[in-house]
């Protein structure tokens, strides 16, 4: 028996040490592989954002110092579901921890729609159906949504909390000075099919978009660029902004649009200056001069916040919190969330998340 114990001691201990060393080596190689294969493009859905946290839509959201919220009145305790805009993911990522620290009783849970893609439209639908306490939207409320609320005995209120812009992404190798809104419209309606038609190279254009029914950004683009006309049948539909930007990075003729904080800081695509028409100047969504992508990520392009705030950039919009006006605790939760975002500290967090403060 003593010999058996001695043999076990002599053999098991080296085995444990060996297994530990193998695990350490394996973990190190896994980490190195993950870092080497990481793609610096954003996620446009909460689920995939968890998988690609380091490919966040807004690198600025990781900036220091951390901003703390100040207590305000009328913040209800309880657990509240909310949902909606994928554009506002960077705001949620930076705001929720701050809310939990300052208002521990005010618990928030982002709810994905069942069987549908998350977005502004689906968020408002869920709010109308009583599945959410409040929602977020990257577009204004539609007349049909106001009418649907009235039929249910309440109204909807849209509270603007931030300013955003739509940026146009193209492959880094594409030589192009810029586009007018009419040229951009004609590209997505199939009237312009070669980059040579807009003073670019002789190269077939491959337009990309998320589905027009997927969320506020495609809806905004359809209404404000295409005048409500449907996309041309040759527009390739992608599921997420991550997929869209990957396609642009690997396909020289591709073009894609998304929220500016998702696109401007990226290292694998470049953004295009826009003009309202032929008689107005081109305005870049980034702060000129353009930072060469070979210097990224050490030197990332930054948002042209002044142009967004002044409205000189052609595709500028506001972001909203949608509140159900029915004198319920859900209304109190939505109003409190909006009030927090509109404080000086909340607006500073919005800036830190990569957007433009509205105050």
MIVEX-169071 format. One record per residue (C-alpha): x, z, y; residue number from 1. Coordinates in steps of 0.5 Angstrom, whole numbers, always signed. Each point is the difference from the previous one (the first is absolute). Example, Ala and Ser with C-alpha at 12.3 -4.5 7.8 and 13.67 -1.06 7.14 Angstrom:
! residues 2
+-------+-------+-------+-----+
!    xx !    zz !    yy !   i !
+-------+-------+-------+-----+
!   +25 !   +16 !    -9 !   1 !
!    +2 !    -2 !    +7 !   2 !
+-------+-------+-------+-----+
***
This chain:
! residues 359
+-------+-------+-------+-----+
!    xx !    zz !    yy !   i !
+-------+-------+-------+-----+
!    +0 !    +0 !    +0 !   1 !
!    +6 !    +2 !    +5 !   2 !
!    +3 !    -7 !    -2 !   3 !
!    -7 !    -4 !    +2 !   4 !
!    -1 !    +4 !    +6 !   5 !
!    +8 !    -2 !    +2 !   6 !
!    -2 !    -7 !    -2 !   7 !
!    -6 !    -1 !    +4 !   8 !
!    +4 !    +3 !    +6 !   9 !
!    +5 !    -4 !    +0 !  10 !
!    -4 !    -7 !    -1 !  11 !
!    -6 !    +2 !    +4 !  12 !
!    +4 !    +2 !    +6 !  13 !
!    +4 !    -7 !    +1 !  14 !
!    -7 !    -4 !    -2 !  15 !
!    -3 !    +3 !    +6 !  16 !
!    +6 !    -1 !    +5 !  17 !
!    +0 !    -7 !    -3 !  18 !
!    -7 !    -1 !    +1 !  19 !
!    +0 !    +3 !    +7 !  20 !
!    +6 !    -5 !    +2 !  21 !
!    -4 !    -6 !    -3 !  22 !
!    -6 !    +2 !    +4 !  23 !
!    +4 !    +1 !    +7 !  24 !
!    +3 !    -7 !    -1 !  25 !
!    -6 !    -3 !    -2 !  26 !
!    -4 !    +3 !    +6 !  27 !
!    +6 !    -3 !    +4 !  28 !
!    +0 !    -7 !    -2 !  29 !
!    -8 !    +0 !    +1 !  30 !
!    +1 !    +3 !    +7 !  31 !
!    +5 !    -6 !    +1 !  32 !
!    -4 !    -5 !    -3 !  33 !
!    -6 !    +2 !    +4 !  34 !
!    +4 !    +0 !    +7 !  35 !
!    +3 !    -7 !    -2 !  36 !
!    -7 !    -3 !    -1 !  37 !
!    -4 !    +3 !    +5 !  38 !
!    -4 !    -5 !    +4 !  39 !
!    +0 !    +2 !    +8 !  40 !
!    -8 !    -2 !    +1 !  41 !
!    -6 !    +4 !    +1 !  42 !
!    -5 !    +2 !    -4 !  43 !
!    -7 !    -1 !    +2 !  44 !
!    -4 !    +4 !    -4 !  45 !
!    +0 !    +8 !    -1 !  46 !
!    +2 !    -1 !    -8 !  47 !
!    +5 !    -5 !    +1 !  48 !
!    +3 !    +4 !    +5 !  49 !
!    +2 !    +6 !    -4 !  50 !
!    +3 !    -5 !    -5 !  51 !
!    +5 !    -3 !    +6 !  52 !
!    +0 !    +6 !    +4 !  53 !
!    +7 !    -2 !    +3 !  54 !
!    -3 !    -7 !    +2 !  55 !
!    -5 !    +3 !    +5 !  56 !
!    -3 !    -4 !    +5 !  57 !
!    +3 !    +3 !    +6 !  58 !
!    +7 !    +3 !    -1 !  59 !
!    -1 !    +4 !    +7 !  60 !
!    -5 !    +4 !    -4 !  61 !
!    +6 !    +4 !    -3 !  62 !
!    +3 !    +1 !    +7 !  63 !
!    +2 !    +7 !    +2 !  64 !
!    -1 !    +5 !    +3 !  65 !
!    -7 !    +2 !    -3 !  66 !
!    -5 !    +0 !    +5 !  67 !
!    -5 !    +7 !    -1 !  68 !
!    -7 !    +0 !    +2 !  69 !
!    -3 !    +5 !    +4 !  70 !
!    -6 !    +3 !    -2 !  71 !
!    -7 !    -2 !    +3 !  72 !
!    -7 !    +2 !    -1 !  73 !
!    -6 !    -2 !    -4 !  74 !
!    +4 !    -2 !    -6 !  75 !
!    -4 !    +1 !    -6 !  76 !
!    +2 !    +3 !    -7 !  77 !
!    -1 !    -3 !    -6 !  78 !
!    +2 !    -6 !    -4 !  79 !
!    -2 !    -7 !    +3 !  80 !
!    +1 !    -7 !    -3 !  81 !
!    +2 !    -6 !    +5 !  82 !
!    +2 !    -7 !    -1 !  83 !
!    +0 !    -7 !    +3 !  84 !
!    +6 !    -4 !    +3 !  85 !
!    +6 !    -1 !    -4 !  86 !
!    +4 !    -2 !    +7 !  87 !
!    -1 !    +8 !    +2 !  88 !
!    +4 !    +2 !    -7 !  89 !
!    +6 !    +2 !    +4 !  90 !
!    -4 !    +4 !    +5 !  91 !
!    -3 !    +4 !    -6 !  92 !
!    +7 !    +1 !    -3 !  93 !
!    +3 !    +3 !    +6 !  94 !
!    -7 !    +4 !    +2 !  95 !
!    -2 !    +3 !    -6 !  96 !
!    +6 !    +5 !    -1 !  97 !
!    -1 !    +2 !    +7 !  98 !
!    -7 !    +1 !    +0 !  99 !
!    +1 !    +4 !    -7 ! 100 !
!    +5 !    +5 !    +4 ! 101 !
!    -4 !    +1 !    +6 ! 102 !
!    -7 !    +0 !    -3 ! 103 !
!    +1 !    +2 !    -7 ! 104 !
!    -8 !    +1 !    -1 ! 105 !
!    -1 !    -7 !    +2 ! 106 !
!    +1 !    -4 !    -6 ! 107 !
!    +0 !    -8 !    +0 ! 108 !
!    +0 !    -4 !    -6 ! 109 !
!    +1 !    -8 !    +0 ! 110 !
!    -6 !    -3 !    -4 ! 111 !
!    +1 !    -7 !    -3 ! 112 !
!    -6 !    -4 !    -1 ! 113 !
!    -2 !    -1 !    -8 ! 114 !
!    +2 !    -7 !    -2 ! 115 !
!    +1 !    -3 !    +7 ! 116 !
!    +6 !    -1 !    +4 ! 117 !
!    +1 !    +6 !    +6 ! 118 !
!    -1 !    -3 !    +7 ! 119 !
!    -4 !    +1 !    +6 ! 120 !
!    -6 !    -3 !    -2 ! 121 !
!    +0 !    +4 !    -7 ! 122 !
!    +1 !    +6 !    +4 ! 123 !
!    -6 !    -1 !    +4 ! 124 !
!    -4 !    -2 !    -6 ! 125 !
!    +2 !    +7 !    -3 ! 126 !
!    -2 !    +3 !    +6 ! 127 !
!    -7 !    -3 !    +1 ! 128 !
!    -1 !    +2 !    -8 ! 129 !
!    +2 !    +7 !    +1 ! 130 !
!    +6 !    +0 !    -4 ! 131 !
!    +5 !    +2 !    +6 ! 132 !
!    +0 !    +5 !    +6 ! 133 !
!    +3 !    -5 !    +5 ! 134 !
!    +4 !    -6 !    -1 ! 135 !
!    +6 !    -4 !    +4 ! 136 !
!    -1 !    -7 !    +2 ! 137 !
!    +5 !    -6 !    +3 ! 138 !
!    -6 !    -3 !    +3 ! 139 !
!    -6 !    +1 !    +4 ! 140 !
!    -7 !    +2 !    -4 ! 141 !
!    -4 !    -6 !    -1 ! 142 !
!    -7 !    -1 !    +2 ! 143 !
!    -3 !    +0 !    -7 ! 144 !
!    +4 !    +6 !    -1 ! 145 !
!    -3 !    +4 !    +6 ! 146 !
!    -7 !    -3 !    -3 ! 147 !
!    +1 !    +3 !    -7 ! 148 !
!    +2 !    +7 !    +3 ! 149 !
!    -7 !    +0 !    +4 ! 150 !
!    -4 !    -2 !    -6 ! 151 !
!    +3 !    +6 !    -3 ! 152 !
!    -2 !    +4 !    +6 ! 153 !
!    +7 !    +1 !    +3 ! 154 !
!    +5 !    -3 !    +5 ! 155 !
!    +7 !    -2 !    -1 ! 156 !
!    +5 !    +1 !    +6 ! 157 !
!    +7 !    -3 !    +0 ! 158 !
!    +6 !    +4 !    +3 ! 159 !
!    +6 !    -4 !    +2 ! 160 !
!    +6 !    +4 !    -1 ! 161 !
!    +6 !    -5 !    +0 ! 162 !
!    +2 !    -7 !    +2 ! 163 !
!    +3 !    -5 !    -5 ! 164 !
!    +2 !    -7 !    +0 ! 165 !
!    +0 !    -6 !    -6 ! 166 !
!    +6 !    -3 !    -1 ! 167 !
!    +2 !    -6 !    -4 ! 168 !
!    +5 !    +0 !    -5 ! 169 !
!    +4 !    -6 !    -2 ! 170 !
!    +6 !    -1 !    -4 ! 171 !
!    +7 !    +2 !    +3 ! 172 !
!    +3 !    -8 !    -1 ! 173 !
!    -6 !    -3 !    +4 ! 174 !
!    +2 !    -2 !    +7 ! 175 !
!    -6 !    +0 !    +4 ! 176 !
!    -1 !    +2 !    +8 ! 177 !
!    -7 !    +3 !    -1 ! 178 !
!    -7 !    -2 !    -1 ! 179 !
!    -6 !    +0 !    +5 ! 180 !
!    -7 !    +3 !    -3 ! 181 !
!    -2 !    -7 !    -1 ! 182 !
!    +5 !    -2 !    -4 ! 183 !
!    +0 !    +6 !    -4 ! 184 !
!    -8 !    -1 !    -1 ! 185 !
!    +1 !    -8 !    -2 ! 186 !
!    +5 !    +3 !    -5 ! 187 !
!    -5 !    +4 !    -4 ! 188 !
!    -5 !    -5 !    +1 ! 189 !
!    +4 !    -5 !    -3 ! 190 !
!    +1 !    -5 !    +6 ! 191 !
!    +7 !    +1 !    +0 ! 192 !
!    +4 !    +0 !    -7 ! 193 !
!    +7 !    -1 !    +2 ! 194 !
!    +5 !    +4 !    +5 ! 195 !
!    +2 !    -6 !    +3 ! 196 !
!    -7 !    -1 !    +3 ! 197 !
!    +2 !    +6 !    +4 ! 198 !
!    +7 !    -1 !    +2 ! 199 !
!    +3 !    +3 !    -6 ! 200 !
!    +4 !    -3 !    -6 ! 201 !
!    -3 !    -6 !    -5 ! 202 !
!    -3 !    +5 !    -5 ! 203 !
!    -7 !    +1 !    -3 ! 204 !
!    -4 !    +7 !    +3 ! 205 !
!    -2 !    +5 !    -5 ! 206 !
!    -5 !    +4 !    +3 ! 207 !
!    -1 !    +7 !    -3 ! 208 !
!    -6 !    +5 !    +1 ! 209 !
!    -3 !    +6 !    -3 ! 210 !
!    -8 !    -1 !    -1 ! 211 !
!    -4 !    -1 !    +6 ! 212 !
!    -4 !    +6 !    -3 ! 213 !
!    +5 !    +4 !    -2 ! 214 !
!    +1 !    +4 !    +7 ! 215 !
!    +0 !    +0 !    +7 ! 216 !
!    +7 !    -4 !    +1 ! 217 !
!    -3 !    -6 !    -3 ! 218 !
!    -7 !    +1 !    +3 ! 219 !
!    +4 !    +1 !    +7 ! 220 !
!    +4 !    -7 !    -1 ! 221 !
!    -6 !    -4 !    -3 ! 222 !
!    -4 !    +2 !    +6 ! 223 !
!    +5 !    +0 !    +6 ! 224 !
!    +4 !    -6 !    -3 ! 225 !
!    -4 !    -4 !    -4 ! 226 !
!    -6 !    +1 !    +4 ! 227 !
!    -4 !    +3 !    -6 ! 228 !
!    +1 !    -7 !    -4 ! 229 !
!    +2 !    +1 !    -7 ! 230 !
!    +8 !    -1 !    -2 ! 231 !
!    +2 !    -6 !    -3 ! 232 !
!    -1 !    -1 !    -8 ! 233 !
!    +8 !    -1 !    +0 ! 234 !
!    +1 !    +7 !    +3 ! 235 !
!    +3 !    +4 !    -6 ! 236 !
!    -3 !    +7 !    +0 ! 237 !
!    +4 !    +6 !    -2 ! 238 !
!    -2 !    +7 !    -2 ! 239 !
!    +5 !    +4 !    +5 ! 240 !
!    +4 !    -1 !    +6 ! 241 !
!    +6 !    +2 !    -5 ! 242 !
!    -2 !    -6 !    -4 ! 243 !
!    -1 !    -4 !    +6 ! 244 !
!    +7 !    +2 !    +3 ! 245 !
!    +4 !    -1 !    -6 ! 246 !
!    -3 !    -7 !    -1 ! 247 !
!    +2 !    -2 !    +7 ! 248 !
!    +7 !    +3 !    -1 ! 249 !
!    +1 !    -5 !    -6 ! 250 !
!    -4 !    -6 !    +2 ! 251 !
!    +3 !    -4 !    +6 ! 252 !
!    -6 !    -3 !    +2 ! 253 !
!    -5 !    +6 !    +0 ! 254 !
!    -3 !    +4 !    +6 ! 255 !
!    -4 !    +7 !    -1 ! 256 !
!    -3 !    +4 !    +5 ! 257 !
!    -1 !    +8 !    +0 ! 258 !
!    +0 !    +6 !    +5 ! 259 !
!    +6 !    +0 !    +4 ! 260 !
!    +3 !    +7 !    -2 ! 261 !
!    +0 !    -3 !    -7 ! 262 !
!    +4 !    -6 !    +1 ! 263 !
!    +4 !    +0 !    +6 ! 264 !
!    +5 !    +5 !    -2 ! 265 !
!    +1 !    -3 !    -7 ! 266 !
!    +7 !    -3 !    -2 ! 267 !
!    -2 !    -6 !    -5 ! 268 !
!    -5 !    -4 !    +5 ! 269 !
!    +0 !    -1 !    +8 ! 270 !
!    -6 !    +0 !    +4 ! 271 !
!    -2 !    -6 !    +5 ! 272 !
!    -1 !    +0 !    +8 ! 273 !
!    -8 !    -2 !    +2 ! 274 !
!    -3 !    -3 !    +6 ! 275 !
!    -7 !    +0 !    +1 ! 276 !
!    +0 !    -7 !    +2 ! 277 !
!    +5 !    -6 !    +2 ! 278 !
!    +0 !    +3 !    +7 ! 279 !
!    +2 !    +7 !    -1 ! 280 !
!    +7 !    +3 !    -2 ! 281 !
!    +2 !    +2 !    -7 ! 282 !
!    +0 !    +7 !    -1 ! 283 !
!    +3 !    +3 !    -6 ! 284 !
!    -3 !    +6 !    -4 ! 285 !
!    +7 !    +3 !    +0 ! 286 !
!    +5 !    +3 !    +5 ! 287 !
!    +4 !    -6 !    +3 ! 288 !
!    +5 !    -2 !    -2 ! 289 !
!    -1 !    -1 !    -8 ! 290 !
!    +4 !    +4 !    -4 ! 291 !
!    +4 !    -4 !    -5 ! 292 !
!    -3 !    +2 !    -7 ! 293 !
!    +7 !    +0 !    -3 ! 294 !
!    +1 !    +6 !    +4 ! 295 !
!    -6 !    +3 !    -3 ! 296 !
!    -2 !    +6 !    -2 ! 297 !
!    +6 !    +3 !    +5 ! 298 !
!    -3 !    -4 !    +6 ! 299 !
!    -8 !    -1 !    -1 ! 300 !
!    -4 !    -4 !    +4 ! 301 !
!    -5 !    +5 !    +5 ! 302 !
!    -7 !    -2 !    +2 ! 303 !
!    -1 !    -3 !    +7 ! 304 !
!    -4 !    +6 !    +1 ! 305 !
!    -1 !    -2 !    +8 ! 306 !
!    -3 !    -6 !    -2 ! 307 !
!    -5 !    +3 !    -5 ! 308 !
!    -2 !    +5 !    +6 ! 309 !
!    +0 !    -5 !    +5 ! 310 !
!    -4 !    -5 !    -4 ! 311 !
!    +5 !    -6 !    +1 ! 312 !
!    +1 !    -1 !    -7 ! 313 !
!    -6 !    -4 !    -2 ! 314 !
!    -2 !    +3 !    -7 ! 315 !
!    -1 !    +8 !    +3 ! 316 !
!    -5 !    +4 !    -3 ! 317 !
!    -2 !    +7 !    +0 ! 318 !
!    -1 !    +5 !    -6 ! 319 !
!    -6 !    +4 !    -1 ! 320 !
!    -3 !    +7 !    -3 ! 321 !
!    -7 !    -2 !    -3 ! 322 !
!    -4 !    +6 !    +1 ! 323 !
!    -7 !    +1 !    -3 ! 324 !
!    -5 !    +3 !    +6 ! 325 !
!    -5 !    +4 !    -4 ! 326 !
!    +2 !    +7 !    +2 ! 327 !
!    +3 !    +2 !    -7 ! 328 !
!    +6 !    +3 !    -2 ! 329 !
!    +3 !    -7 !    -1 ! 330 !
!    -1 !    -2 !    +7 ! 331 !
!    +4 !    +7 !    +2 ! 332 !
!    +5 !    -2 !    -5 ! 333 !
!    +1 !    -7 !    +3 ! 334 !
!    +0 !    +2 !    +7 ! 335 !
!    +5 !    +6 !    -1 ! 336 !
!    +4 !    -6 !    -4 ! 337 !
!    +0 !    -4 !    +7 ! 338 !
!    +1 !    +6 !    +4 ! 339 !
!    +6 !    +1 !    -3 ! 340 !
!    +3 !    -7 !    +0 ! 341 !
!    -2 !    +0 !    +8 ! 342 !
!    +4 !    +6 !    +1 ! 343 !
!    +7 !    -1 !    +3 ! 344 !
!    +3 !    +2 !    -6 ! 345 !
!    -4 !    -4 !    -4 ! 346 !
!    +1 !    -6 !    +4 ! 347 !
!    +8 !    +1 !    -1 ! 348 !
!    -1 !    +0 !    -7 ! 349 !
!    -4 !    -7 !    +1 ! 350 !
!    +6 !    -2 !    +3 ! 351 !
!    +5 !    +3 !    -5 ! 352 !
!    -4 !    -4 !    -5 ! 353 !
!    +2 !    -6 !    +3 ! 354 !
!    -7 !    -2 !    +4 ! 355 !
!    -1 !    +1 !    +8 ! 356 !
!    -3 !    +6 !    +3 ! 357 !
!    -7 !    -2 !    +3 ! 358 !
!    +1 !    +6 !    +5 ! 359 !
+-------+-------+-------+-----+
***
